Amino acid sequence: MIERMIFLAYDHGLEHGPDDFNEINCDPAYIIEIAKKGKFDGVILQKGIAFKYYKELKKARIPLILKLNGKTNLYKGEPISRRICSVEEALKLNASYIGYTIYIGSRYESVMMKEFSEIEKEARENNLKVIAWIYPRGKSVENIDEDKLMIYSARVGMELNADMIKIRYSGSKEALKRAVKIAGRTRILLAGGMKRDEKQFLNQIAEIKDVDFNGLAVGRNVWQSKEPLKLARRLREILAD
Ligand code: FBP
């Protein structure tokens, strides 16, 4: 049976800005509570929250996935996300995984790939696992079929020696099967995307549950929900089914 994980992503304050948050979910302590009570396999944070809420994280005993790069959405050029945190800091924070985003297809993909490969090497030397967010972005990929891009993303993560690859589901189950296959021994996680109607979101996961992907790294669909713990429970039930 395939091992499945569900990570709670909360790096949006940097990537999207405060518009993603309301008065409740803008509080990192609230998210750490959800991660704990919702039995998530880890929480994905940038270093600011990880350092400032270290005590809460430690108490909750939730594995930390520390993002080492990031950008804001104010910048509108060809996508690039540079390193803003080190493997050394990840070790100080007792992170279980480090995460890094690569925008494949961007004019700057080589910069991110090089940075990723240095980080990946350092992470391995320190027994840290590596999750690569592989997101096709930029002018060059504008007219390329979504399924093709998802499958290519999966292979890129594998070629770069990531332990897990976070990709966006294109909406085609057949393409997802191919992406899982093409990623070989590298595990596939699916991002959640924008907040959707909960039934619709859960139905989509239920439709693909028999594909051998390894889980979800989901953010907005959980912590923007009025009942995040209920949603988390349903997700776990569906994936374990
Ligand atoms: P969601 O489940 O909310 O989509 O989060 C997944 C994620 O990859 C986050 O880790 C990241 O902050 C965000 O999506 C990036 O979103 P965008 O597609 O706008 O770059």
Boltz pocket constraint, residues with backbone or C-beta under 6 A from the ligand:
constraints:
  - pocket:
      binder: B
      contacts: [[A, 9], [A, 10], [A, 11], [A, 12], [A, 15], [A, 16], [A, 44], [A, 133], [A, 191], [A, 192], [A, 193], [A, 194], [A, 217], [A, 218], [A, 219], [A, 220], [A, 221]]
      max_distance: 6.0
